[in-house]
Amino acid sequence: MAKRRGNNEGTVLLRKKCSSCKKVNTSSETKKLSKCRTCGENLPDKGTWVAQVTLGVSPTTGRKQRPSFYGKTRKEAVDKMNAAISEFKNGVYIELSDYSLGDWLYKWLNDYKKSTLKQHTYESYESLIRLHIKPSLGKLPISKIQANQIQTFYNQKLRGDEKKGIKSLSSRMVRYMHAVIRQALDQAVKEGQINRNVADSTSPPVLKSKSIKPLSEEDLIAFLRQAQSDRYFAAFLLAATTGLRRGELLGLTWDCVDLEKGIITVRRQLIPVKGGLKIEETTKSDSSKRRISLTDDAIRELKSHKKEQEEAYKLLPDELYQDNNLVFALEDGRYIEPRAFTKRFQRIIKKAGLSKLRLHDLRHTHASLLLARGIHPKIVQERLGHSSITITLDLYSHLTDNLQESAALSLNGLMTKGENKSELSESD
């Protein structure tokens, strides 16, 4: 029989859940938990110990604070409770929050992040919370949520469920969810809402990079020849010869193009937001703001494109024309829908008899061709707008290996040259 605890020493109970009726049975004595009090079925051999103690009054709710401490053994639960009692007596006990994870995520997003995030980033965070995290974990109190519950959520999202029509998500998407949960719980720790961030004890999936499929020089030429009759040929040529991202390409304005000097300045991007599209005055990162020198072919095609664009706009009634100063736009000056632009690219790829590719592969093609020509990776990094040269080298390591071989070959015969020089000196 368990020793009866005195006043203010708390309550310690063993909890067992009936596998038949799912009811929870509790008692301070193990022998009293052999059969379910509701249906009479045998209870499992093992259960969970829970210790509870009153620790003053909550300053926010005015109610008594009576936290619960769980353990696989009685001692584990009691030790956790005693530690909390000691903290309370020393004035360092943290009142655990009553916030549910769903409510806290929205509070964190709107109070702490909204003013610092770009609109499309805020919308993507909100979408992850609303569509994925809140339906699965939203009702759990942040003070009681366990690492294994979050880990199970990650695993389920990666696995999906074909029978229920739930698609599996990519490792990148699940890592985004982990980042949202971890940041939100970090803020809760800072505010004293919880003692620790249990998301730090999870193992989010390892990021699986998409395979890079650059076009060969021959395939790129075949694509460009097929695209020559398209009204956006200059856009496809620019993508292949500058490495611009899709948003940067479709957000490019004429004030950022200097056709005399042959330079474009990247400082805007077209992004999808709720209700449509918008030009954002910032790029993906500070490094994405850059100046890129143009090829002669790109300068020629941009000049031709600008002339045709101006002539076409003159034919439109003023009320139908939207002057967004875009280099690449619809016939009336409106933004090009990014997905429609990608589909246009894929149709041309198919007509050219090439394997299916992403529009982003033109960016990889640009980098691959430069590196294969011996252009220094630092220059490639600057043209692509990567935040560090490490990213460039990691993405195109299969090409830089060839550069390493070329570097070694260039030093072949170094000792032979030295020996010849020595022989010449001796003969003198």
N, C-alpha and C positions, 0 to 999 in steps of 0.2 A: 504494500500500500504506500502510495506517494505521501511524503511528508506534507502536512497542511502548511501553506504559506501564510505569514502574518500580514497585518495591514500594510498597505503601500509596497508590498513585495511582489504584487502581480498575480496573475492567474496563468497556469500552465496546463494545456490540454493536448490530448492526442486526437487527431482527426483522421477518420477513415471513410472513404467513399464507397458505398455499396455498388458493386458492378451490375447488379440486377435493376434496382429502382433508382440508382444514381443519387440517393439521399446521403447527406454527410452526417456521420455519427461522431460525437465527441465525448470524451471522458478524461478525467485526470488519472484514471486507473486503466492500465492495459487490459486486464482480465475482463473488464466490462465491455470490451469492444470485440467480442468474438462473433456475435450475430447482429444483423441489422435490426434496429428497433422498429423499423417500418414494415419490412417484408419478411423478416426472419431468416434471410439467407446469410450464409457465412460471409464474413467480411475478410478482406485481404489481410495477410500476415503483417504487412508493413503499412505505415501511414505517415502523416506529417505532424510534427509537434509545433504548436503555436503558443507563444507566451504573450500576454497582454498586461499592460500596466498604465495607470493614469499618471500623466505627467503635466500637471497644471492645466491652465485654461488657454485656449487659442486666442491670441490677440486680434485675429481677423474675424473669427466666427463667434467668439464668446462661449464656445462649447468646450467641454473637457477634452483634453487630448488623450486618446487611448490607443496608441499605435500597437500594431501586431508585429511579432518577430517570429520568423519561421526557421525550422531546422529539420534535418533528417533524424536527428536524435534529440532527446529532451535536453541534454547538456548544451547542444548547439543553440537551441532556441533560448534557453535561460541565459547563456553567456551574452547573446546579443541584447537581451532585455536588460541585463545588469549593466552592460556598457552604456546603454541609453540612460539608465537611472543615474549612473555616475556623471554622465555629461550634463544631465538636467540639474543635478546638485551643484555642479561647477559653473553653471550658467552658459554652457556652450551647446546645449541640445538644440537641434534644428527641427522646427515644426514641419512635418511632412505635408506636402501640398494635397489639396483635394481636387486639383485640376485633373480632368481626363486628358489623355494624350491628344485626342482630337481638338479639344478646346485650347489646350496649351499651344499646339502647332499653329492654330490660327492667330492666337494672341502674339506669339513670337513673330509670325510672318508679317502681321500688320503693324505691330508696335515697334519692332526692332529692324526689320529687313526692308519693308516697302519703300522707305525713303532712300535707301542705298542701292536698290536693285534697278536694273533696266526693266522697262515695262514687260518685254517678252520673257525675261528671266523670272520676274514676279509671277507672271501668268503660268509659266511652266511649273513653278513650285506649288502654286495653288492647285493646279490640275493634278499633280502627284498626290497631294494631300487629300483632295476631294474624291478622286477616282480610285485610289489604291490604298493609301495608308489608313485613312479614317474608317472606311468600311471594315477593315480587318482588325485594327488595333485601337481605333478611336475611343472606345468606351473604357479602356483600361486606365486606372489612375496612374499618373506618372510616378507616384511614390511607391507603387507596388509592381509596376511592370518589370518583368524579368528578361534577362538577356536571351534565354532560350525561346521566349515568346517572339521576340524580334527576329531571332535566327530562323525560327520556323516560318515566319512570314516571308523572309528573303527566299528561303528554299522553295516555298509554294509558288512564289512569283516566277522563279526561274523554271520550275517544272511545268506549271500550268495544269489544266485539267481538261482533256479532250472530251470526256463524257459530259461535262458541264458547259462546254463551249468556251472555256477560259484559255486564252492563248498564253503561251510562255513568253516571258519578257527577256530582253537581252541583259547581259551582265552589266552593260553601261547604264541601262535604265534602273536596275536594282541598286547600283552604286549611287546613283543620284538620290534615290529614296533614303539610302543609308546616310548620305551627307545631310539631307534635310532633318532626319530624326536626330542625328548626332549633334548638329548645330543647335537645334531647339532644346535638347536636353542639357547641353553645355550651358545655355543661358539660364536654365532652371537651377543648375548647380550654383552658378554665380549669384543668383538671387536668394539662395538658401531654400528653394522649394523642395529640393531633393538632396540626398547626401552624396550620391555619385552618379555618373553617367553610365548606365548599363549598356548603352550602344557601343562603348569602347571595348566591351567584352565579347562582341560578336565578330564573326568572320564574313564580311561582305565578299561577294564573288570577285575573283581575279578578273581584271578588265581584259577582255579578248579583243585585240585589235583586228579591224577588218583587213582582209588581205588587199594589198595594193596591186592594181592591175593597170599599169600605164600602157599606153599604146606604143608600139614600135614606131620608128620614124616612118616606115613604109605605110603602116596602118593610119598614122596621123595624116599623112599626105592624101591617102585615099578618102579619109573622112572629110578633109577640107575641100577636096575637089567636089565631093558630093554636096557639100554645104554651100558651095559658091552661088547657087541660084536662090538660096534662102535669104529673106529680107534681114535676117539677123546674122548673116555670115560674119560681119565685122565683130560681133559679140563672141562668136565661137573662136574666131582667130585670136582675139584679144585674150580669151581664157587660156588658150593653148600657149601663147607667147609671153604671158605675164604671170600666170599662176593665180589669178584673182579667184577668190571664193565666189560662189553664186550670188550671195547677198551683196558683196562688194561690186560685182559686175553690174547687177541690176539697179544698184543704188548710185552708180557713177553719174556725175553731172558734168556738163560742159565746162563749168568754171574750174574743174579739176583736171582739165585736159589742155596741155600746151603742145599743139601740133607743130609749132615752129621749132621748139627745142626737143620735141619727141619725148615728152615726159608726162606721165599721169601721176596725180597725187591721190592716194587712197585715204579718205577720212570719213566716209559715210557708208552705210549699208542699208539695204532694203530688208525689212523684217516683217513676218506675219504677226499680227496682234489680233485681239478680239475685235471683230467688226471689220477686218480688212488688212490693208498693208500700210506701212509708214516708213519714211526715211529716218533713220536714227543717226544723229550727228557723231556717234561714237562707233568704233569698230570693235572687233572681238576682244582685242587687248591693246595696250599702248603700243606694242611692237607692230600691230597691224596698221597703224598710221604710218604710211611710208610713201616714198617716191620711187617710181619704177620707170626705167628707160624702155622705150618702145622700139620694136624692130621696124625696118623700112616698110615691110609688108603691112604691118599694123597701122603705121602712119598713113600710108596710101589708102587703105580701106576705110579708115576713120574719116579721112577727108571726103571720100566719095559718099560715105554713109551720111555725113553731116549735110552735104549738099542735097542729097535725095530727101532727107528728113525735112529740111527747110522748105523745099518745093512742095512736099506733100502737105505740110501744115498750112501753107498759103491757100490751098484749095478748100480747106475746112472753114465752115462758118465759125465766127468767134465763140458763139455759145456752145459749140461742140468740142472746142479745143481746150485742153488743160495744159497750161504752161508750167511744167515741173522741171524744165531745163535738163531733162534726162537724156543721157547719151543713147540708151536703149529703152524704148517705150512702145506702147501700142499705137495704132494708127492715129488716135486722138490725143496722144500725149500722156495717157494714164499709165500707171505702173504695170509691168508684166508680172503675172502671177507666177511665182517661182516654180511651182510644180508643173505648170503648163510649159514653161521654158525647158524643164528637164525632159518632159515627154517629147517635145519637139526635137531635142538633141538625140533621144533614143530612136526616134523614127529615122533620122538621118543615118545614124549608126547602122540600123537594120538595112536601109537601102544601099549602104556602102558594102554590105556583105560582111560586116564585122561582128564579133561576139558582143553580147549585151554588156554595156558598161554604164557606170554612173557618170553624171556630168562632172562630179568631183575628180574623176580619173583624168580629166584634162589637166587639172592642177598637178597631179602626180606625174603626168607625162612631161609637163614643163620642167619639173625638178629633175626627173630622170635623164632627160636629154641634156640638160646643163651639166649634170655631174658626169655623164658619160663623155662629155666633151672636155672634161678636166677643169671645169669652173670650180673655184674654191667653194666649199660648203658654206662658208660665212656669207658669200654673196647670194647663194641660193636661199639661205635663211632669211636674208633681208628682203629678197624679192617676194618670198612667200609670206613674210610677216609673222614667222614663228617667234615665240617669246624667248627662246634660247636655241643655240646651235645644237644642243643635246637632242632636242625634239627632231631636228632635221636629220641628224646622224642616225638616230634610232629608227626613224621612218624609212630611211633609204640605206640601211646598213648593207643590204645585198649589193648595192652599187659602190659604196665606199670600200668594200672588200676588194673590188677590182682596182680601185685607186691605190689601195695599199700595195697590191701586186705591182702596179705600174711604178710606184715609188721605189720599191725594192729593185726592180729591173733597171731603173735609171741609174742606180749606183753600182751596177755590175761592172767589174773591171777596174774598180777604184785602186785596188792594190797593184794591179798590173801597170797602171799609169804611173804609180809611185815608183815601181821597180825600174821602169824605162827612164824615169827622170834621174834615178840614182846612177844607172849605167851611163847616162849622158854626162853626168857630173864627173864620174871617174875617168871617162875617156878624155875629158878636157884636161 
